[in-house]
Amino acid sequence: QFVQNEKYDILNIDISHSISLEMAELSFESSDTSFNNGLFIYGLGSYVKIFVIHHFRSLNKLACIDFNSKTTNEFRKKYDFKYGFLTPHNSFPLLKSVRNPIVIIATYHSDHSSLAHEVFNINSNATIFIEKPPTVTLEDLDKLIELYNSKANIEIGFNRRHINFSKYVEEKINNNIVIITCTIKEVVINDNHWYLWNNQGTRITSNVVHWFDLGNWWIKSKPIEINVMGSPKDQETSGISVLYENGSILNISASDKGNSLRGVQEKIEIRFGNETIFIDDFTSLTHIKENGVKIKKRNLIRKKGHNSMYKNFLKIINGEKISDYSVHDLINTSVVTYFASQMVVKNIRNKNIESEVDKYESKVIE
């Protein structure tokens, strides 16, 4: 993962000592007892500790995997996992032996699609949750389309879809032509943050993808054109517009400028027909209806949808429902995100993406 860095000392990594992976992790022998099901978590960063693991207390916790030996061992002991591994490859014999494994992929973004692809090839019965972004490159998109075509059991982790206000908007728009404007205050990160490594995409890939996906879900039409305003000298600030086949437009203004006390902040305006909906940082929603009547909704605390998203995934695991994140959602969001990222980096102002969307749609086997 550090291949793009010329100097390891940038990341404060001491390379003067080596460590044996065999000595640092618990070994698994194929002769060990097989399991009917069990949880595998790939990537043990703070996000997993804060938003993920507490939802799965009742599951059989089999394996946690992270390249950092100390992190893996502490996580395994604290959350009572049977095994800890430092590489995905070393976990695969165990994964193969489990009849119906549950897999959460929360690694570096560049690994998401490749790891999902490997997991499915090792055990096609796996239920796989892929944290956002599902793809960084168009090659990643090919891998996931292949999994959808193979009827893999996949869920994609875009938490904002699971916020009650988002669901309300999705119901009210009802296939109208929509103008959506999102103003996003990003968190400030340093120049060496892994989000900015060449193989991880850009901040567009890591964060703005949220609102591309939300807009695609609300609009339900094919994205055909992207317009970008942004400076290659300041990739943290950009204005992006997406035009859809049905005439809808998604506008996103994203920047790390502004007060950072509340972390990521967002204001969203949705206009359709003779109605307008305002969402203020997902703490309040105001719907001005055609007759002028205002409907107001409030959340006591700001909700970003993580809890609802994982509760939904538990229902998928338990067979109570199937994933409603379609391969068409995946294509629209992945294509828009990839080309918007490239346009910001290369200072390209306009690109028609209709043929690109059509190209990937043609690969889908319904």
Secondary structure, 3 states (H helix, E strand, C coil): CCCCCCCHHHHCCCCCCCCCHHHHCCCCCCCCCCEEEEEEEECCCHHHHHHHHHHHCCCCEEEEECCCHHHHHHHHHHCCCCEEECCHHHHHHHHHHEEEEEEEECCCHHHHHHHHHHHHHHCCCCEEEEECCCCCCHHHHHHHHHHHHCCCEEEEECHHHHCHHHHHHHHHHCCCCEEEEEEEECCCCCCCCHHHCHHHCCHHHHHHHHHHHHHHHHHCCCEEEEEEEEECCEEEEEEEEEEECCCCEEEEEEECCCCCCCCCEEEEEEEECCEEEEEECCCEEEEECCCCCEEEEECCCCCCCHHHHHHHHHHHHCCCCCCCCCHHHHHHHHHHHHHHHHHHHHCCCEEECHHHHHHHHCCCCC
